[in-house]
Amino acid sequence: MPMIKARYTKSRDGGDLRPEMAALLSRLTAEILHKDPSVTAVLVETADPEDWFLAGATASDQKLATFYVEVSITEHTNINDETTKWVRVVYDEMRKLLGPVHEASYVLVHAVDGDTYGYGGLTQNLRWAQKHA
């Protein structure tokens, strides 16, 4: 039941990439991290390139897009190879979607303790315990 948050600088052509980006991130999370899309939430936000600073200059000044994507998952539900692959593939696919991006565009996996993370008012560890009782 991942929560994915993505923030990116607006595309030069002004097109709305949010639906495509949300679908992409949900699909990659299902394929690589094996997460159920029916309980995957994605928040996609745009940022003004004038507000995003990279190495002291705005993304606008550098004429580059940039992004920050993070996913929260329950710890110990994925192996390192899966999370490493997710980071790499998300970076590559975001770069394809946005065009030239600054290298300081980030992808982060939060592997959170199952007693401190959940949805529908239940922690992940409680859900697991109820399922295996």
N, CA, C and O atoms as a GROMACS GRO file, in nm:
protein
  532
    1MET      N    1   0.082  -0.119   0.000
    1MET     CA    2   0.000   0.000   0.000
    1MET      C    3   0.086   0.124   0.000
    1MET      O    4   0.089   0.200   0.096
    2PRO      N    5   0.153   0.141  -0.106
    2PRO     CA    6   0.244   0.254  -0.110
    2PRO      C    7   0.176   0.389  -0.128
    2PRO      O    8   0.069   0.401  -0.188
    3MET      N    9   0.242   0.488  -0.074
    3MET     CA   10   0.207   0.627  -0.099
    3MET      C   11   0.323   0.684  -0.179
    3MET      O   12   0.438   0.680  -0.135
    4ILE      N   13   0.293   0.735  -0.297
    4ILE     CA   14   0.395   0.791  -0.385
    4ILE      C   15   0.371   0.941  -0.395
    4ILE      O   16   0.258   0.986  -0.418
    5LYS      N   17   0.477   1.018  -0.380
    5LYS     CA   18   0.468   1.163  -0.397
    5LYS      C   19   0.570   1.203  -0.503
    5LYS      O   20   0.687   1.164  -0.498
    6ALA      N   21   0.524   1.281  -0.599
    6ALA     CA   22   0.613   1.329  -0.705
    6ALA      C   23   0.594   1.479  -0.720
    6ALA      O   24   0.482   1.529  -0.723
    7ARG      N   25   0.704   1.546  -0.731
    7ARG     CA   26   0.701   1.690  -0.758
    7ARG      C   27   0.799   1.715  -0.871
    7ARG      O   28   0.910   1.662  -0.871
    8TYR      N   29   0.758   1.796  -0.967
    8TYR     CA   30   0.845   1.820  -1.082
    8TYR      C   31   0.824   1.962  -1.132
    8TYR      O   32   0.721   2.024  -1.108
    9THR      N   33   0.926   2.011  -1.203
    9THR     CA   34   0.910   2.142  -1.264
    9THR      C   35   0.824   2.127  -1.388
    9THR      O   36   0.832   2.027  -1.460
   10LYS      N   37   0.743   2.226  -1.410
   10LYS     CA   38   0.649   2.225  -1.521
   10LYS      C   39   0.723   2.210  -1.654
   10LYS      O   40   0.834   2.260  -1.672
   11SER      N   41   0.659   2.138  -1.745
   11SER     CA   42   0.720   2.122  -1.877
   11SER      C   43   0.717   2.253  -1.954
   11SER      O   44   0.632   2.339  -1.930
   12ARG      N   45   0.810   2.267  -2.045
   12ARG     CA   46   0.821   2.391  -2.122
   12ARG      C   47   0.696   2.417  -2.205
   12ARG      O   48   0.656   2.532  -2.223
   13ASP      N   49   0.634   2.310  -2.256
   13ASP     CA   50   0.517   2.329  -2.343
   13ASP      C   51   0.390   2.352  -2.264
   13ASP      O   52   0.284   2.378  -2.322
   14GLY      N   53   0.398   2.343  -2.133
   14GLY     CA   54   0.283   2.369  -2.049
   14GLY      C   55   0.183   2.254  -2.043
   14GLY      O   56   0.078   2.268  -1.980
   15GLY      N   57   0.214   2.141  -2.106
   15GLY     CA   58   0.123   2.027  -2.102
   15GLY      C   59   0.113   1.968  -1.962
   15GLY      O   60   0.208   1.974  -1.885
   16ASP      N   61  -0.002   1.910  -1.931
   16ASP     CA   62  -0.025   1.851  -1.800
   16ASP      C   63   0.021   1.706  -1.801
   16ASP      O   64  -0.043   1.620  -1.862
   17LEU      N   65   0.132   1.680  -1.734
   17LEU     CA   66   0.189   1.545  -1.728
   17LEU      C   67   0.142   1.467  -1.606
   17LEU      O   68   0.179   1.350  -1.590
   18ARG      N   69   0.063   1.528  -1.520
   18ARG     CA   70   0.027   1.463  -1.393
   18ARG      C   71  -0.043   1.328  -1.412
   18ARG      O   72  -0.002   1.232  -1.347
   19PRO      N   73  -0.145   1.316  -1.496
   19PRO     CA   74  -0.209   1.185  -1.510
   19PRO      C   75  -0.114   1.078  -1.563
   19PRO      O   76  -0.113   0.964  -1.515
   20GLU      N   77  -0.033   1.114  -1.662
   20GLU     CA   78   0.063   1.019  -1.718
   20GLU      C   79   0.168   0.980  -1.615
   20GLU      O   80   0.208   0.863  -1.607
   21MET      N   81   0.214   1.077  -1.538
   21MET     CA   82   0.315   1.050  -1.435
   21MET      C   83   0.258   0.962  -1.325
   21MET      O   84   0.325   0.869  -1.280
   22ALA      N   85   0.137   0.989  -1.282
   22ALA     CA   86   0.074   0.907  -1.178
   22ALA      C   87   0.058   0.763  -1.225
   22ALA      O   88   0.086   0.670  -1.150
   23ALA      N   89   0.014   0.744  -1.348
   23ALA     CA   90  -0.003   0.610  -1.403
   23ALA      C   91   0.132   0.539  -1.414
   23ALA      O   92   0.143   0.421  -1.382
   24LEU      N   93   0.233   0.609  -1.460
   24LEU     CA   94   0.367   0.553  -1.473
   24LEU      C   95   0.421   0.506  -1.338
   24LEU      O   96   0.469   0.394  -1.326
   25LEU      N   97   0.412   0.593  -1.238
   25LEU     CA   98   0.467   0.559  -1.106
   25LEU      C   99   0.390   0.445  -1.041
   25LEU      O  100   0.450   0.359  -0.977
   26SER      N  101   0.259   0.442  -1.058
   26SER     CA  102   0.180   0.332  -1.004
   26SER      C  103   0.217   0.200  -1.073
   26SER      O  104   0.231   0.097  -1.007
   27ARG      N  105   0.232   0.204  -1.206
   27ARG     CA  106   0.267   0.084  -1.281
   27ARG      C  107   0.404   0.031  -1.241
   27ARG      O  108   0.420  -0.089  -1.218
   28LEU      N  109   0.504   0.120  -1.234
   28LEU     CA  110   0.638   0.077  -1.197
   28LEU      C  111   0.642   0.020  -1.055
   28LEU      O  112   0.717  -0.074  -1.028
   29THR      N  113   0.564   0.077  -0.967
   29THR     CA  114   0.560   0.030  -0.829
   29THR      C  115   0.497  -0.109  -0.822
   29THR      O  116   0.541  -0.193  -0.744
   30ALA      N  117   0.396  -0.133  -0.902
   30ALA     CA  118   0.334  -0.267  -0.909
   30ALA      C  119   0.431  -0.367  -0.970
   30ALA      O  120   0.449  -0.477  -0.918
   31GLU      N  121   0.494  -0.329  -1.082
   31GLU     CA  122   0.582  -0.422  -1.153
   31GLU      C  123   0.710  -0.453  -1.078
   31GLU      O  124   0.753  -0.568  -1.074
   32ILE      N  125   0.773  -0.353  -1.020
   32ILE     CA  126   0.905  -0.371  -0.960
   32ILE      C  127   0.898  -0.403  -0.811
   32ILE      O  128   0.971  -0.490  -0.762
   33LEU      N  129   0.811  -0.333  -0.739
   33LEU     CA  130   0.801  -0.354  -0.594
   33LEU      C  131   0.687  -0.448  -0.557
   33LEU      O  132   0.669  -0.480  -0.439
   34HIS      N  133   0.610  -0.492  -0.656
   34HIS     CA  134   0.501  -0.588  -0.636
   34HIS      C  135   0.393  -0.536  -0.540
   34HIS      O  136   0.342  -0.610  -0.457
   35LYS      N  137   0.360  -0.408  -0.554
   35LYS     CA  138   0.259  -0.346  -0.469
   35LYS      C  139   0.125  -0.344  -0.541
   35LYS      O  140   0.118  -0.328  -0.663
   36ASP      N  141   0.020  -0.362  -0.464
   36ASP     CA  142  -0.117  -0.370  -0.515
   36ASP      C  143  -0.164  -0.232  -0.562
   36ASP      O  144  -0.176  -0.140  -0.481
   37PRO      N  145  -0.191  -0.217  -0.692
   37PRO     CA  146  -0.236  -0.086  -0.742
   37PRO      C  147  -0.368  -0.040  -0.683
   37PRO      O  148  -0.397   0.079  -0.683
   38SER      N  149  -0.450  -0.133  -0.633
   38SER     CA  150  -0.580  -0.092  -0.579
   38SER      C  151  -0.568  -0.016  -0.447
   38SER      O  152  -0.664   0.048  -0.404
   39VAL      N  153  -0.452  -0.022  -0.383
   39VAL     CA  154  -0.430   0.055  -0.260
   39VAL      C  155  -0.306   0.143  -0.273
   39VAL      O  156  -0.243   0.177  -0.173
   40THR      N  157  -0.272   0.178  -0.395
   40THR     CA  158  -0.159   0.268  -0.420
   40THR      C  159  -0.215   0.409  -0.440
   40THR      O  160  -0.304   0.432  -0.521
   41ALA      N  161  -0.160   0.503  -0.364
   41ALA     CA  162  -0.198   0.643  -0.376
   41ALA      C  163  -0.081   0.720  -0.436
   41ALA      O  164   0.034   0.696  -0.401
   42VAL      N  165  -0.113   0.812  -0.526
   42VAL     CA  166  -0.009   0.892  -0.591
   42VAL      C  167  -0.050   1.039  -0.585
   42VAL      O  168  -0.160   1.076  -0.625
   43LEU      N  169   0.040   1.121  -0.534
   43LEU     CA  170   0.021   1.265  -0.532
   43LEU      C  171   0.125   1.324  -0.627
   43LEU      O  172   0.245   1.305  -0.608
   44VAL      N  173   0.079   1.394  -0.729
   44VAL     CA  174   0.170   1.457  -0.825
   44VAL      C  175   0.147   1.608  -0.820
   44VAL      O  176   0.034   1.655  -0.835
   45GLU      N  177   0.254   1.682  -0.800
   45GLU     CA  178   0.247   1.827  -0.792
   45GLU      C  179   0.350   1.889  -0.886
   45GLU      O  180   0.460   1.837  -0.903
   46THR      N  181   0.311   1.999  -0.946
   46THR     CA  182   0.406   2.073  -1.028
   46THR      C  183   0.470   2.183  -0.945
   46THR      O  184   0.414   2.229  -0.845
   47ALA      N  185   0.586   2.224  -0.989
   47ALA     CA  186   0.657   2.335  -0.925
   47ALA      C  187   0.704   2.430  -1.033
   47ALA      O  188   0.740   2.388  -1.143
   48ASP      N  189   0.702   2.556  -1.001
   48ASP     CA  190   0.752   2.657  -1.094
   48ASP      C  191   0.904   2.643  -1.104
   48ASP      O  192   0.971   2.641  -1.001
   49PRO      N  193   0.959   2.634  -1.224
   49PRO     CA  194   1.104   2.622  -1.239
   49PRO      C  195   1.182   2.738  -1.178
   49PRO      O  196   1.300   2.726  -1.148
   50GLU      N  197   1.114   2.852  -1.158
   50GLU     CA  198   1.178   2.967  -1.093
   50GLU      C  199   1.193   2.945  -0.942
   50GLU      O  200   1.272   3.012  -0.877
   51ASP      N  201   1.115   2.850  -0.888
   51ASP     CA  202   1.118   2.824  -0.744
   51ASP      C  203   1.211   2.708  -0.706
   51ASP      O  204   1.234   2.685  -0.587
   52TRP      N  205   1.265   2.636  -0.804
   52TRP     CA  206   1.346   2.517  -0.778
   52TRP      C  207   1.492   2.550  -0.808
   52TRP      O  208   1.528   2.579  -0.922
   53PHE      N  209   1.574   2.545  -0.704
   53PHE     CA  210   1.715   2.581  -0.717
   53PHE      C  211   1.802   2.456  -0.716
   53PHE      O  212   1.784   2.367  -0.633
   54LEU      N  213   1.894   2.452  -0.809
   54LEU     CA  214   1.988   2.341  -0.824
   54LEU      C  215   2.128   2.400  -0.835
   54LEU      O  216   2.157   2.474  -0.929
   55ALA      N  217   2.212   2.367  -0.741
   55ALA     CA  218   2.349   2.420  -0.740
   55ALA      C  219   2.349   2.573  -0.748
   55ALA      O  220   2.435   2.634  -0.813
   56GLY      N  221   2.253   2.634  -0.680
   56GLY     CA  222   2.249   2.779  -0.670
   56GLY      C  223   2.179   2.854  -0.781
   56GLY      O  224   2.167   2.976  -0.775
   57ALA      N  225   2.132   2.783  -0.882
   57ALA     CA  226   2.062   2.849  -0.993
   57ALA      C  227   1.928   2.781  -1.013
   57ALA      O  228   1.912   2.662  -0.983
   58THR      N  229   1.832   2.856  -1.064
   58THR     CA  230   1.699   2.797  -1.084
   58THR      C  231   1.700   2.697  -1.200
   58THR      O  232   1.785   2.703  -1.289
   59ALA      N  233   1.604   2.606  -1.196
   59ALA     CA  234   1.588   2.512  -1.307
   59ALA      C  235   1.559   2.590  -1.435
   59ALA      O  236   1.603   2.551  -1.543
   60SER      N  237   1.486   2.699  -1.422
   60SER     CA  238   1.455   2.783  -1.537
   60SER      C  239   1.582   2.841  -1.598
   60SER      O  240   1.601   2.837  -1.719
   61ASP      N  241   1.669   2.895  -1.513
   61ASP     CA  242   1.795   2.952  -1.562
   61ASP      C  243   1.880   2.846  -1.631
   61ASP      O  244   1.950   2.875  -1.728
   62GLN      N  245   1.874   2.724  -1.580
   62GLN     CA  246   1.956   2.616  -1.636
   62GLN      C  247   1.888   2.548  -1.755
   62GLN      O  248   1.948   2.463  -1.822
   63LYS      N  249   1.763   2.585  -1.780
   63LYS     CA  250   1.686   2.528  -1.890
   63LYS      C  251   1.679   2.375  -1.882
   63LYS      O  252   1.689   2.304  -1.982
   64LEU      N  253   1.661   2.328  -1.758
   64LEU     CA  254   1.649   2.184  -1.732
   64LEU      C  255   1.527   2.159  -1.644
   64LEU      O  256   1.492   2.242  -1.560
   65ALA      N  257   1.465   2.046  -1.664
   65ALA     CA  258   1.359   2.002  -1.574
   65ALA      C  259   1.424   1.936  -1.453
   65ALA      O  260   1.543   1.904  -1.454
   66THR      N  261   1.347   1.918  -1.350
   66THR     CA  262   1.395   1.844  -1.234
   66THR      C  263   1.275   1.782  -1.164
   66THR      O  264   1.160   1.821  -1.189
   67PHE      N  265   1.302   1.686  -1.075
   67PHE     CA  266   1.194   1.617  -1.005
   67PHE      C  267   1.243   1.557  -0.874
   67PHE      O  268   1.363   1.541  -0.851
   68TYR      N  269   1.147   1.526  -0.790
   68TYR     CA  270   1.171   1.454  -0.665
   68TYR      C  271   1.055   1.355  -0.652
   68TYR      O  272   0.939   1.395  -0.648
   69VAL      N  273   1.088   1.227  -0.645
   69VAL     CA  274   0.986   1.123  -0.630
   69VAL      C  275   1.020   1.040  -0.508
   69VAL      O  276   1.135   1.001  -0.489
   70GLU      N  277   0.920   1.015  -0.425
   70GLU     CA  278   0.941   0.928  -0.310
   70GLU      C  279   0.824   0.832  -0.296
   70GLU      O  280   0.710   0.864  -0.331
   71VAL      N  281   0.855   0.714  -0.245
   71VAL     CA  282   0.753   0.615  -0.218
   71VAL      C  283   0.772   0.567  -0.074
   71VAL      O  284   0.885   0.548  -0.029
   72SER      N  285   0.661   0.548  -0.004
   72SER     CA  286   0.664   0.491   0.130
   72SER      C  287   0.608   0.350   0.122
   72SER      O  288   0.497   0.328   0.074
   73ILE      N  289   0.688   0.255   0.169
   73ILE     CA  290   0.648   0.115   0.171
   73ILE      C  291   0.680   0.058   0.309
   73ILE      O  292   0.753   0.119   0.387
   74THR      N  293   0.625  -0.057   0.340
   74THR     CA  294   0.653  -0.122   0.467
   74THR      C  295   0.790  -0.190   0.458
   74THR      O  296   0.819  -0.260   0.362
   75GLU      N  297   0.872  -0.167   0.561
   75GLU     CA  298   1.006  -0.226   0.559
   75GLU      C  299   0.999  -0.379   0.556
   75GLU      O  300   0.902  -0.438   0.602
   76HIS      N  301   1.100  -0.439   0.500
   76HIS     CA  302   1.116  -0.584   0.488
   76HIS      C  303   1.017  -0.647   0.390
   76HIS      O  304   1.001  -0.769   0.390
   77THR      N  305   0.951  -0.565   0.306
   77THR     CA  306   0.861  -0.623   0.206
   77THR      C  307   0.926  -0.628   0.069
   77THR      O  308   0.868  -0.683  -0.025
   78ASN      N  309   1.044  -0.572   0.056
   78ASN     CA  310   1.118  -0.576  -0.069
   78ASN      C  311   1.266  -0.599  -0.041
   78ASN      O  312   1.317  -0.560   0.064
   79ILE      N  313   1.333  -0.662  -0.136
   79ILE     CA  314   1.477  -0.682  -0.123
   79ILE      C  315   1.548  -0.563  -0.186
   79ILE      O  316   1.490  -0.485  -0.261
   80ASN      N  317   1.677  -0.550  -0.153
   80ASN     CA  318   1.755  -0.436  -0.202
   80ASN      C  319   1.756  -0.428  -0.354
   80ASN      O  320   1.751  -0.318  -0.410
   81ASP      N  321   1.763  -0.542  -0.422
   81ASP     CA  322   1.764  -0.540  -0.569
   81ASP      C  323   1.638  -0.473  -0.624
   81ASP      O  324   1.644  -0.402  -0.724
   82GLU      N  325   1.524  -0.497  -0.559
   82GLU     CA  326   1.398  -0.437  -0.605
   82GLU      C  327   1.395  -0.287  -0.583
   82GLU      O  328   1.357  -0.212  -0.672
   83THR      N  329   1.435  -0.243  -0.464
   83THR     CA  330   1.431  -0.098  -0.438
   83THR      C  331   1.536  -0.026  -0.522
   83THR      O  332   1.512   0.086  -0.569
   84THR      N  333   1.651  -0.087  -0.541
   84THR     CA  334   1.755  -0.027  -0.626
   84THR      C  335   1.706  -0.015  -0.769
   84THR      O  336   1.728   0.087  -0.834
   85LYS      N  337   1.640  -0.119  -0.817
   85LYS     CA  338   1.586  -0.115  -0.954
   85LYS      C  339   1.478  -0.008  -0.965
   85LYS      O  340   1.474   0.064  -1.065
   86TRP      N  341   1.390   0.003  -0.864
   86TRP     CA  342   1.283   0.103  -0.868
   86TRP      C  343   1.343   0.243  -0.880
   86TRP      O  344   1.296   0.323  -0.960
   87VAL      N  345   1.445   0.272  -0.800
   87VAL     CA  346   1.510   0.404  -0.804
   87VAL      C  347   1.564   0.430  -0.945
   87VAL      O  348   1.542   0.538  -1.001
   88ARG      N  349   1.635   0.333  -1.001
   88ARG     CA  350   1.696   0.352  -1.133
   88ARG      C  351   1.592   0.369  -1.243
   88ARG      O  352   1.603   0.459  -1.326
   89VAL      N  353   1.490   0.281  -1.243
   89VAL     CA  354   1.390   0.285  -1.350
   89VAL      C  355   1.303   0.411  -1.338
   89VAL      O  356   1.272   0.473  -1.439
   90VAL      N  357   1.265   0.448  -1.218
   90VAL     CA  358   1.186   0.571  -1.201
   90VAL      C  359   1.266   0.690  -1.251
   90VAL      O  360   1.212   0.775  -1.322
   91TYR      N  361   1.394   0.698  -1.216
   91TYR     CA  362   1.477   0.809  -1.265
   91TYR      C  363   1.479   0.812  -1.417
   91TYR      O  364   1.457   0.916  -1.479
   92ASP      N  365   1.506   0.697  -1.478
   92ASP     CA  366   1.514   0.690  -1.624
   92ASP      C  367   1.381   0.725  -1.691
   92ASP      O  368   1.380   0.797  -1.791
   93GLU      N  369   1.271   0.676  -1.638
   93GLU     CA  370   1.140   0.702  -1.698
   93GLU      C  371   1.095   0.846  -1.678
   93GLU      O  372   1.031   0.905  -1.766
   94MET      N  373   1.129   0.905  -1.564
   94MET     CA  374   1.097   1.046  -1.542
   94MET      C  375   1.177   1.132  -1.639
   94MET      O  376   1.126   1.231  -1.691
   95ARG      N  377   1.300   1.095  -1.661
   95ARG     CA  378   1.384   1.169  -1.756
   95ARG      C  379   1.326   1.162  -1.897
   95ARG      O  380   1.328   1.260  -1.971
   96LYS      N  381   1.275   1.046  -1.934
   96LYS     CA  382   1.210   1.032  -2.066
   96LYS      C  383   1.085   1.118  -2.074
   96LYS      O  384   1.059   1.181  -2.177
   97LEU      N  385   1.009   1.122  -1.968
   97LEU     CA  386   0.884   1.196  -1.965
   97LEU      C  387   0.907   1.348  -1.968
   97LEU      O  388   0.836   1.421  -2.037
   98LEU      N  389   1.007   1.394  -1.894
   98LEU     CA  390   1.030   1.537  -1.879
   98LEU      C  391   1.129   1.596  -1.978
   98LEU      O  392   1.132   1.718  -1.997
   99GLY      N  393   1.208   1.513  -2.040
   99GLY     CA  394   1.314   1.566  -2.126
   99GLY      C  395   1.441   1.585  -2.044
   99GLY      O  396   1.456   1.523  -1.939
  100PRO      N  397   1.531   1.669  -2.090
  100PRO     CA  398   1.656   1.688  -2.016
  100PRO      C  399   1.630   1.732  -1.872
  100PRO      O  400   1.560   1.830  -1.848
  101VAL      N  401   1.689   1.658  -1.777
  101VAL     CA  402   1.672   1.690  -1.635
  101VAL      C  403   1.808   1.713  -1.572
  101VAL      O  404   1.910   1.660  -1.616
  102HIS      N  405   1.807   1.793  -1.468
  102HIS     CA  406   1.928   1.815  -1.390
  102HIS      C  407   1.963   1.684  -1.318
  102HIS      O  408   1.874   1.611  -1.273
  103GLU      N  409   2.092   1.655  -1.307
  103GLU     CA  410   2.135   1.532  -1.240
  103GLU      C  411   2.085   1.528  -1.095
  103GLU      O  412   2.060   1.420  -1.041
  104ALA      N  413   2.071   1.643  -1.032
  104ALA     CA  414   2.022   1.650  -0.895
  104ALA      C  415   1.870   1.641  -0.892
  104ALA      O  416   1.803   1.725  -0.832
  105SER      N  417   1.819   1.538  -0.957
  105SER     CA  418   1.677   1.500  -0.949
  105SER      C  419   1.676   1.371  -0.869
  105SER      O  420   1.757   1.282  -0.895
  106TYR      N  421   1.586   1.360  -0.774
  106TYR     CA  422   1.598   1.257  -0.673
  106TYR      C  423   1.482   1.159  -0.671
  106TYR      O  424   1.367   1.193  -0.700
  107VAL      N  425   1.516   1.034  -0.634
  107VAL     CA  426   1.419   0.927  -0.614
  107VAL      C  427   1.452   0.863  -0.480
  107VAL      O  428   1.568   0.830  -0.454
  108LEU      N  429   1.350   0.846  -0.396
  108LEU     CA  430   1.372   0.798  -0.260
  108LEU      C  431   1.270   0.691  -0.225
  108LEU      O  432   1.152   0.704  -0.256
  109VAL      N  433   1.317   0.584  -0.160
  109VAL     CA  434   1.230   0.480  -0.107
  109VAL      C  435   1.236   0.490   0.045
  109VAL      O  436   1.342   0.475   0.106
  110HIS      N  437   1.120   0.517   0.106
  110HIS     CA  438   1.108   0.512   0.252
  110HIS      C  439   1.058   0.373   0.288
  110HIS      O  440   0.944   0.338   0.256
  111ALA      N  441   1.140   0.294   0.355
  111ALA     CA  442   1.097   0.164   0.406
  111ALA      C  443   1.063   0.184   0.554
  111ALA      O  444   1.152   0.196   0.638
  112VAL      N  445   0.934   0.188   0.584
  112VAL     CA  446   0.884   0.232   0.714
  112VAL      C  447   0.839   0.112   0.799
  112VAL      O  448   0.784   0.016   0.747
  113ASP      N  449   0.864   0.120   0.928
  113ASP     CA  450   0.822   0.016   1.023
  113ASP      C  451   0.672  -0.006   1.011
  113ASP      O  452   0.594   0.089   1.011
  114GLY      N  453   0.631  -0.131   1.002
  114GLY     CA  454   0.491  -0.167   0.985
  114GLY      C  455   0.401  -0.131   1.101
  114GLY      O  456   0.279  -0.132   1.087
  115ASP      N  457   0.459  -0.098   1.219
  115ASP     CA  458   0.379  -0.052   1.332
  115ASP      C  459   0.353   0.098   1.327
  115ASP      O  460   0.274   0.151   1.405
  116THR      N  461   0.419   0.166   1.234
  116THR     CA  462   0.405   0.312   1.227
  116THR      C  463   0.348   0.359   1.095
  116THR      O  464   0.353   0.478   1.064
  117TYR      N  465   0.294   0.266   1.016
  117TYR     CA  466   0.251   0.299   0.881
  117TYR      C  467   0.131   0.214   0.845
  117TYR      O  468   0.128   0.094   0.872
  118GLY      N  469   0.033   0.277   0.783
  118GLY     CA  470  -0.083   0.200   0.742
  118GLY      C  471  -0.182   0.284   0.666
  118GLY      O  472  -0.154   0.399   0.632
  119TYR      N  473  -0.297   0.226   0.638
  119TYR     CA  474  -0.406   0.297   0.570
  119TYR      C  475  -0.537   0.244   0.624
  119TYR      O  476  -0.542   0.136   0.683
  120GLY      N  477  -0.641   0.319   0.604
  120GLY     CA  478  -0.772   0.279   0.654
  120GLY      C  479  -0.778   0.267   0.805
  120GLY      O  480  -0.864   0.197   0.859
  121GLY      N  481  -0.687   0.335   0.875
  121GLY     CA  482  -0.686   0.334   1.020
  121GLY      C  483  -0.618   0.212   1.082
  121GLY      O  484  -0.620   0.196   1.204
  122LEU      N  485  -0.558   0.126   1.000
  122LEU     CA  486  -0.490   0.006   1.050
  122LEU      C  487  -0.344   0.007   1.008
  122LEU      O  488  -0.312   0.042   0.894
  123THR      N  489  -0.256  -0.031   1.101
  123THR     CA  490  -0.115  -0.041   1.064
  123THR      C  491  -0.094  -0.163   0.976
  123THR      O  492  -0.175  -0.255   0.974
  124GLN      N  493   0.016  -0.162   0.905
  124GLN     CA  494   0.048  -0.276   0.819
  124GLN      C  495   0.072  -0.403   0.900
  124GLN      O  496   0.030  -0.511   0.858
  125ASN      N  497   0.137  -0.392   1.015
  125ASN     CA  498   0.161  -0.512   1.097
  125ASN      C  499   0.030  -0.568   1.152
  125ASN      O  500   0.016  -0.690   1.161
  126LEU      N  501  -0.064  -0.483   1.187
  126LEU     CA  502  -0.194  -0.531   1.233
  126LEU      C  503  -0.267  -0.601   1.119
  126LEU      O  504  -0.328  -0.706   1.139
  127ARG      N  505  -0.262  -0.544   1.000
  127ARG     CA  506  -0.324  -0.610   0.883
  127ARG      C  507  -0.263  -0.748   0.861
  127ARG      O  508  -0.335  -0.845   0.836
  128TRP      N  509  -0.131  -0.758   0.869
  128TRP     CA  510  -0.062  -0.884   0.849
  128TRP      C  511  -0.106  -0.985   0.955
  128TRP      O  512  -0.134  -1.100   0.924
  129ALA      N  513  -0.111  -0.941   1.082
  129ALA     CA  514  -0.150  -1.030   1.192
  129ALA      C  515  -0.293  -1.079   1.174
  129ALA      O  516  -0.321  -1.197   1.197
  130GLN      N  517  -0.382  -0.991   1.134
  130GLN     CA  518  -0.522  -1.032   1.114
  130GLN      C  519  -0.536  -1.130   0.998
  130GLN      O  520  -0.616  -1.223   1.003
  131LYS      N  521  -0.457  -1.110   0.894
  131LYS     CA  522  -0.461  -1.199   0.777
  131LYS      C  523  -0.406  -1.338   0.810
  131LYS      O  524  -0.449  -1.438   0.752
  132HIS      N  525  -0.310  -1.345   0.901
  132HIS     CA  526  -0.243  -1.472   0.932
  132HIS      C  527  -0.286  -1.531   1.066
  132HIS      O  528  -0.218  -1.620   1.118
  133ALA      N  529  -0.397  -1.482   1.122
  133ALA     CA  530  -0.443  -1.534   1.252
  133ALA      C  531  -0.514  -1.668   1.236
  133ALA      O  532  -0.560  -1.726   1.334
   0.00000   0.00000   0.00000
